[in-house]
Amino acid sequence: MSNQFPSGVPGHSYNRIFETIVKDPSSPTLEEMASYFIYKKAKREWATNYCQRNNQKPDEKILAEYVATYTESRLEGLSKEGQQIVASFA
């Protein structure tokens, strides 16, 4: 798959975090969706802080550098957090 949005929107890079967290996008588990939400929340917080510090939005390169900080162990941590969130409602 190319590094573009699945819909092919030109000029926007696409990261593979969703596909890394959610093993089967056609039927994601609650744990996987909770994990992805945690990732998106953290990314939004980071972007908001970046904008406040730099008086501009992060460009594609800066966003890619942020996404690259999600190592395998960090993604495993997201998975565990997602599992804990869902378990707390069981």
Order of alpha helices (4+ residues) and beta strands (2+ residues): alpha-alpha-alpha-alpha
